Amino acid sequence: MFTFRCTHVTGETRGRDECDAAGWFTREEALAMVTHPVQAAKLRDALAADTRPGVVYRAYRTIPERDAAGILRYTQYEMLGEHRC
């Protein structure tokens, strides 16, 4: 997965095939909206690029769990390592 930090130049945002909706948000709004730990870490890295530029590589593994219906789900992640360059 890749995270890109962008600056709005012109045009309107809208959802497409890969997302239901899109928008432009302040740093504070974005940080409040992103609650999944893995996604929040990527967002914090992108927002810190002004003071800490570079690439952050993290390796994760998914932890399989069965839901109440017995269906196998992969919603939990474990970080195996991190490398900054």
N, CA, C and O atoms as a GROMACS GRO file, in nm:
protein
  340
    1MET      N    1   0.084  -0.117   0.000
    1MET     CA    2   0.000   0.000   0.000
    1MET      C    3   0.089   0.124   0.000
    1MET      O    4   0.193   0.126   0.066
    2PHE      N    5   0.048   0.224  -0.072
    2PHE     CA    6   0.121   0.348  -0.078
    2PHE      C    7   0.032   0.462  -0.031
    2PHE      O    8  -0.089   0.460  -0.052
    3THR      N    9   0.092   0.560   0.033
    3THR     CA   10   0.021   0.680   0.075
    3THR      C   11   0.089   0.799   0.008
    3THR      O   12   0.211   0.810   0.012
    4PHE      N   13   0.011   0.886  -0.052
    4PHE     CA   14   0.063   1.005  -0.117
    4PHE      C   15   0.004   1.128  -0.052
    4PHE      O   16  -0.115   1.132  -0.023
    5ARG      N   17   0.087   1.227  -0.030
    5ARG     CA   18   0.040   1.355   0.021
    5ARG      C   19   0.031   1.449  -0.097
    5ARG      O   20   0.126   1.461  -0.174
    6CYS      N   21  -0.081   1.516  -0.114
    6CYS     CA   22  -0.105   1.600  -0.231
    6CYS      C   23  -0.148   1.740  -0.190
    6CYS      O   24  -0.186   1.764  -0.076
    7THR      N   25  -0.139   1.830  -0.284
    7THR     CA   26  -0.186   1.966  -0.266
    7THR      C   27  -0.293   1.993  -0.372
    7THR      O   28  -0.273   1.965  -0.490
    8HIS      N   29  -0.406   2.046  -0.328
    8HIS     CA   30  -0.515   2.076  -0.420
    8HIS      C   31  -0.476   2.192  -0.511
    8HIS      O   32  -0.434   2.298  -0.463
    9VAL      N   33  -0.491   2.173  -0.640
    9VAL     CA   34  -0.461   2.279  -0.737
    9VAL      C   35  -0.591   2.330  -0.798
    9VAL      O   36  -0.616   2.451  -0.795
   10THR      N   37  -0.673   2.243  -0.852
   10THR     CA   38  -0.800   2.282  -0.908
   10THR      C   39  -0.892   2.161  -0.919
   10THR      O   40  -0.847   2.048  -0.904
   11GLY      N   41  -1.018   2.184  -0.944
   11GLY     CA   42  -1.113   2.077  -0.966
   11GLY      C   43  -1.184   2.033  -0.838
   11GLY      O   44  -1.153   2.077  -0.728
   12GLU      N   45  -1.279   1.944  -0.858
   12GLU     CA   46  -1.359   1.892  -0.749
   12GLU      C   47  -1.320   1.746  -0.722
   12GLU      O   48  -1.282   1.673  -0.814
   13THR      N   49  -1.328   1.707  -0.597
   13THR     CA   50  -1.301   1.568  -0.563
   13THR      C   51  -1.427   1.486  -0.580
   13THR      O   52  -1.538   1.537  -0.568
   14ARG      N   53  -1.410   1.357  -0.609
   14ARG     CA   54  -1.525   1.268  -0.619
   14ARG      C   55  -1.476   1.124  -0.608
   14ARG      O   56  -1.361   1.093  -0.640
   15GLY      N   57  -1.564   1.038  -0.563
   15GLY     CA   58  -1.533   0.897  -0.558
   15GLY      C   59  -1.528   0.837  -0.697
   15GLY      O   60  -1.587   0.891  -0.791
   16ARG      N   61  -1.459   0.727  -0.709
   16ARG     CA   62  -1.449   0.656  -0.837
   16ARG      C   63  -1.461   0.507  -0.808
   16ARG      O   64  -1.520   0.467  -0.707
   17ASP      N   65  -1.406   0.426  -0.895
   17ASP     CA   66  -1.413   0.281  -0.878
   17ASP      C   67  -1.346   0.232  -0.751
   17ASP      O   68  -1.392   0.136  -0.690
   18GLU      N   69  -1.237   0.296  -0.710
   18GLU     CA   70  -1.159   0.248  -0.596
   18GLU      C   71  -1.202   0.305  -0.462
   18GLU      O   72  -1.155   0.258  -0.358
   19CYS      N   73  -1.290   0.405  -0.461
   19CYS     CA   74  -1.336   0.461  -0.334
   19CYS      C   75  -1.477   0.518  -0.350
   19CYS      O   76  -1.518   0.558  -0.459
   20ASP      N   77  -1.549   0.520  -0.238
   20ASP     CA   78  -1.686   0.569  -0.241
   20ASP      C   79  -1.692   0.721  -0.246
   20ASP      O   80  -1.781   0.780  -0.307
   21ALA      N   81  -1.593   0.785  -0.180
   21ALA     CA   82  -1.594   0.931  -0.171
   21ALA      C   83  -1.451   0.980  -0.157
   21ALA      O   84  -1.361   0.905  -0.120
   22ALA      N   85  -1.431   1.106  -0.188
   22ALA     CA   86  -1.299   1.168  -0.175
   22ALA      C   87  -1.320   1.312  -0.130
   22ALA      O   88  -1.428   1.368  -0.149
   23GLY      N   89  -1.218   1.370  -0.069
   23GLY     CA   90  -1.231   1.509  -0.024
   23GLY      C   91  -1.098   1.564   0.019
   23GLY      O   92  -0.999   1.492   0.030
   24TRP      N   93  -1.096   1.693   0.042
   24TRP     CA   94  -0.977   1.762   0.093
   24TRP      C   95  -1.003   1.799   0.237
   24TRP      O   96  -1.110   1.850   0.270
   25PHE      N   97  -0.905   1.773   0.324
   25PHE     CA   98  -0.923   1.793   0.467
   25PHE      C   99  -0.801   1.861   0.527
   25PHE      O  100  -0.689   1.849   0.475
   26THR      N  101  -0.822   1.931   0.636
   26THR     CA  102  -0.710   1.987   0.709
   26THR      C  103  -0.637   1.870   0.777
   26THR      O  104  -0.690   1.759   0.786
   27ARG      N  105  -0.517   1.897   0.825
   27ARG     CA  106  -0.443   1.794   0.897
   27ARG      C  107  -0.524   1.741   1.014
   27ARG      O  108  -0.535   1.620   1.035
   28GLU      N  109  -0.581   1.832   1.091
   28GLU     CA  110  -0.656   1.794   1.210
   28GLU      C  111  -0.778   1.709   1.174
   28GLU      O  112  -0.806   1.609   1.241
   29GLU      N  113  -0.849   1.749   1.070
   29GLU     CA  114  -0.967   1.672   1.028
   29GLU      C  115  -0.926   1.531   0.984
   29GLU      O  116  -0.990   1.433   1.022
   30ALA      N  117  -0.820   1.522   0.905
   30ALA     CA  118  -0.775   1.392   0.855
   30ALA      C  119  -0.733   1.300   0.970
   30ALA      O  120  -0.769   1.183   0.974
   31LEU      N  121  -0.655   1.355   1.063
   31LEU     CA  122  -0.609   1.274   1.177
   31LEU      C  123  -0.727   1.225   1.260
   31LEU      O  124  -0.722   1.114   1.313
   32ALA      N  125  -0.831   1.305   1.273
   32ALA     CA  126  -0.948   1.264   1.351
   32ALA      C  127  -1.031   1.158   1.277
   32ALA      O  128  -1.098   1.076   1.341
   33MET      N  129  -1.028   1.160   1.145
   33MET     CA  130  -1.110   1.068   1.066
   33MET      C  131  -1.049   0.928   1.053
   33MET      O  132  -1.122   0.829   1.044
   34VAL      N  133  -0.918   0.919   1.052
   34VAL     CA  134  -0.851   0.791   1.029
   34VAL      C  135  -0.827   0.722   1.162
   34VAL      O  136  -0.745   0.768   1.242
   35THR      N  137  -0.896   0.613   1.187
   35THR     CA  138  -0.890   0.548   1.317
   35THR      C  139  -0.818   0.413   1.315
   35THR      O  140  -0.775   0.366   1.421
   36HIS      N  141  -0.804   0.349   1.200
   36HIS     CA  142  -0.734   0.221   1.195
   36HIS      C  143  -0.586   0.246   1.220
   36HIS      O  144  -0.527   0.332   1.154
   37PRO      N  145  -0.524   0.174   1.313
   37PRO     CA  146  -0.385   0.201   1.351
   37PRO      C  147  -0.285   0.199   1.235
   37PRO      O  148  -0.196   0.284   1.230
   38VAL      N  149  -0.300   0.105   1.142
   38VAL     CA  150  -0.206   0.097   1.029
   38VAL      C  151  -0.222   0.219   0.939
   38VAL      O  152  -0.123   0.280   0.898
   39GLN      N  153  -0.347   0.255   0.907
   39GLN     CA  154  -0.371   0.370   0.821
   39GLN      C  155  -0.333   0.500   0.890
   39GLN      O  156  -0.281   0.592   0.827
   40ALA      N  157  -0.358   0.509   1.020
   40ALA     CA  158  -0.322   0.630   1.095
   40ALA      C  159  -0.171   0.651   1.096
   40ALA      O  160  -0.125   0.764   1.086
   41ALA      N  161  -0.094   0.544   1.108
   41ALA     CA  162   0.053   0.555   1.104
   41ALA      C  163   0.099   0.605   0.969
   41ALA      O  164   0.189   0.689   0.962
   42LYS      N  165   0.040   0.556   0.862
   42LYS     CA  166   0.076   0.603   0.727
   42LYS      C  167   0.041   0.750   0.710
   42LYS      O  168   0.118   0.825   0.649
   43LEU      N  169  -0.073   0.792   0.761
   43LEU     CA  170  -0.112   0.932   0.751
   43LEU      C  171  -0.016   1.021   0.830
   43LEU      O  172   0.026   1.126   0.781
   44ARG      N  173   0.018   0.981   0.951
   44ARG     CA  174   0.113   1.060   1.031
   44ARG      C  175   0.247   1.073   0.959
   44ARG      O  176   0.308   1.180   0.961
   45ASP      N  177   0.294   0.966   0.895
   45ASP     CA  178   0.419   0.973   0.818
   45ASP      C  179   0.408   1.074   0.703
   45ASP      O  180   0.499   1.154   0.682
   46ALA      N  181   0.297   1.069   0.631
   46ALA     CA  182   0.278   1.161   0.519
   46ALA      C  183   0.273   1.305   0.566
   46ALA      O  184   0.330   1.394   0.502
   47LEU      N  185   0.206   1.329   0.677
   47LEU     CA  186   0.195   1.466   0.728
   47LEU      C  187   0.326   1.517   0.787
   47LEU      O  188   0.347   1.638   0.796
   48ALA      N  189   0.415   1.426   0.826
   48ALA     CA  190   0.543   1.466   0.884
   48ALA      C  191   0.651   1.484   0.777
   48ALA      O  192   0.767   1.511   0.811
   49ALA      N  193   0.616   1.469   0.650
   49ALA     CA  194   0.716   1.474   0.544
   49ALA      C  195   0.789   1.608   0.536
   49ALA      O  196   0.902   1.613   0.488
   50ASP      N  197   0.727   1.716   0.583
   50ASP     CA  198   0.795   1.846   0.583
   50ASP      C  199   0.917   1.846   0.674
   50ASP      O  200   1.020   1.906   0.642
   51THR      N  201   0.907   1.779   0.787
   51THR     CA  202   1.014   1.779   0.886
   51THR      C  203   1.095   1.650   0.886
   51THR      O  204   1.207   1.647   0.937
   52ARG      N  205   1.039   1.544   0.830
   52ARG     CA  206   1.109   1.415   0.828
   52ARG      C  207   1.084   1.347   0.693
   52ARG      O  208   1.009   1.249   0.685
   53PRO      N  209   1.149   1.399   0.587
   53PRO     CA  210   1.126   1.342   0.454
   53PRO      C  211   1.188   1.203   0.441
   53PRO      O  212   1.276   1.165   0.518
   54GLY      N  213   1.142   1.129   0.343
   54GLY     CA  214   1.197   0.997   0.316
   54GLY      C  215   1.088   0.895   0.296
   54GLY      O  216   0.970   0.927   0.288
   55VAL      N  217   1.132   0.771   0.287
   55VAL     CA  218   1.042   0.659   0.267
   55VAL      C  219   1.035   0.579   0.396
   55VAL      O  220   1.137   0.555   0.461
   56VAL      N  221   0.915   0.538   0.432
   56VAL     CA  222   0.896   0.452   0.549
   56VAL      C  223   0.840   0.320   0.498
   56VAL      O  224   0.736   0.315   0.433
   57TYR      N  225   0.912   0.213   0.528
   57TYR     CA  226   0.869   0.080   0.489
   57TYR      C  227   0.833   0.003   0.615
   57TYR      O  228   0.914  -0.009   0.707
   58ARG      N  229   0.710  -0.049   0.618
   58ARG     CA  230   0.666  -0.132   0.730
   58ARG      C  231   0.620  -0.266   0.676
   58ARG      O  232   0.553  -0.274   0.573
   59ALA      N  233   0.655  -0.372   0.747
   59ALA     CA  234   0.608  -0.506   0.711
   59ALA      C  235   0.506  -0.551   0.815
   59ALA      O  236   0.528  -0.538   0.935
   60TYR      N  237   0.395  -0.602   0.767
   60TYR     CA  238   0.286  -0.649   0.854
   60TYR      C  239   0.250  -0.791   0.818
   60TYR      O  240   0.279  -0.839   0.708
   61ARG      N  241   0.186  -0.857   0.910
   61ARG     CA  242   0.119  -0.983   0.879
   61ARG      C  243  -0.023  -0.970   0.928
   61ARG      O  244  -0.050  -0.906   1.030
   62THR      N  245  -0.113  -1.033   0.857
   62THR     CA  246  -0.253  -1.033   0.900
   62THR      C  247  -0.276  -1.150   0.994
   62THR      O  248  -0.211  -1.254   0.982
   63ILE      N  249  -0.367  -1.132   1.086
   63ILE     CA  250  -0.400  -1.234   1.184
   63ILE      C  251  -0.541  -1.284   1.153
   63ILE      O  252  -0.638  -1.211   1.172
   64PRO      N  253  -0.554  -1.407   1.106
   64PRO     CA  254  -0.687  -1.458   1.071
   64PRO      C  255  -0.771  -1.485   1.196
   64PRO      O  256  -0.721  -1.535   1.296
   65GLU      N  257  -0.898  -1.449   1.186
   65GLU     CA  258  -0.994  -1.474   1.294
   65GLU      C  259  -1.126  -1.514   1.231
   65GLU      O  260  -1.162  -1.466   1.124
   66ARG      N  261  -1.198  -1.601   1.297
   66ARG     CA  262  -1.332  -1.638   1.249
   66ARG      C  263  -1.436  -1.550   1.316
   66ARG      O  264  -1.432  -1.528   1.437
   67ASP      N  265  -1.530  -1.502   1.235
   67ASP     CA  266  -1.637  -1.422   1.292
   67ASP      C  267  -1.746  -1.513   1.349
   67ASP      O  268  -1.730  -1.635   1.350
   68ALA      N  269  -1.857  -1.454   1.395
   68ALA     CA  270  -1.964  -1.531   1.459
   68ALA      C  271  -2.024  -1.634   1.365
   68ALA      O  272  -2.075  -1.737   1.410
   69ALA      N  273  -2.019  -1.608   1.234
   69ALA     CA  274  -2.074  -1.703   1.136
   69ALA      C  275  -1.971  -1.806   1.092
   69ALA      O  276  -2.000  -1.891   1.008
   70GLY      N  277  -1.850  -1.799   1.149
   70GLY     CA  278  -1.745  -1.895   1.112
   70GLY      C  279  -1.665  -1.857   0.990
   70GLY      O  280  -1.583  -1.935   0.942
   71ILE      N  281  -1.689  -1.737   0.939
   71ILE     CA  282  -1.617  -1.691   0.820
   71ILE      C  283  -1.481  -1.636   0.863
   71ILE      O  284  -1.471  -1.559   0.959
   72LEU      N  285  -1.378  -1.676   0.791
   72LEU     CA  286  -1.243  -1.631   0.822
   72LEU      C  287  -1.224  -1.487   0.776
   72LEU      O  288  -1.249  -1.455   0.660
   73ARG      N  289  -1.182  -1.400   0.868
   73ARG     CA  290  -1.162  -1.257   0.839
   73ARG      C  291  -1.017  -1.219   0.871
   73ARG      O  292  -0.955  -1.276   0.961
   74TYR      N  293  -0.966  -1.124   0.798
   74TYR     CA  294  -0.830  -1.074   0.820
   74TYR      C  295  -0.838  -0.926   0.851
   74TYR      O  296  -0.808  -0.843   0.765
   75THR      N  297  -0.877  -0.892   0.971
   75THR     CA  298  -0.895  -0.751   1.007
   75THR      C  299  -0.790  -0.702   1.106
   75THR      O  300  -0.778  -0.581   1.126
   76GLN      N  301  -0.715  -0.793   1.167
   76GLN     CA  302  -0.613  -0.754   1.264
   76GLN      C  303  -0.475  -0.764   1.198
   76GLN      O  304  -0.450  -0.855   1.119
   77TYR      N  305  -0.386  -0.670   1.231
   77TYR     CA  306  -0.252  -0.668   1.175
   77TYR      C  307  -0.149  -0.666   1.287
   77TYR      O  308  -0.173  -0.612   1.395
   78GLU      N  309  -0.035  -0.726   1.258
   78GLU     CA  310   0.078  -0.720   1.349
   78GLU      C  311   0.196  -0.664   1.271
   78GLU      O  312   0.231  -0.717   1.165
   79MET      N  313   0.259  -0.557   1.322
   79MET     CA  314   0.374  -0.501   1.253
   79MET      C  315   0.497  -0.586   1.284
   79MET      O  316   0.528  -0.610   1.401
   80LEU      N  317   0.566  -0.630   1.180
   80LEU     CA  318   0.683  -0.714   1.196
   80LEU      C  319   0.812  -0.631   1.197
   80LEU      O  320   0.912  -0.673   1.255
   81GLY      N  321   0.809  -0.515   1.135
   81GLY     CA  322   0.929  -0.431   1.133
   81GLY      C  323   0.905  -0.301   1.062
   81GLY      O  324   0.805  -0.284   0.992
   82GLU      N  325   0.998  -0.208   1.080
   82GLU     CA  326   0.988  -0.076   1.018
   82GLU      C  327   1.128  -0.033   0.976
   82GLU      O  328   1.225  -0.057   1.048
   83HIS      N  329   1.137   0.029   0.860
   83HIS     CA  330   1.265   0.080   0.810
   83HIS      C  331   1.241   0.218   0.750
   83HIS      O  332   1.148   0.236   0.672
   84ARG      N  333   1.323   0.313   0.785
   84ARG     CA  334   1.314   0.448   0.730
   84ARG      C  335   1.438   0.478   0.649
   84ARG      O  336   1.550   0.449   0.692
   85CYS      N  337   1.420   0.535   0.532
   85CYS     CA  338   1.536   0.573   0.450
   85CYS      C  339   1.511   0.706   0.381
   85CYS      O  340   1.598   0.754   0.307
   0.00000   0.00000   0.00000
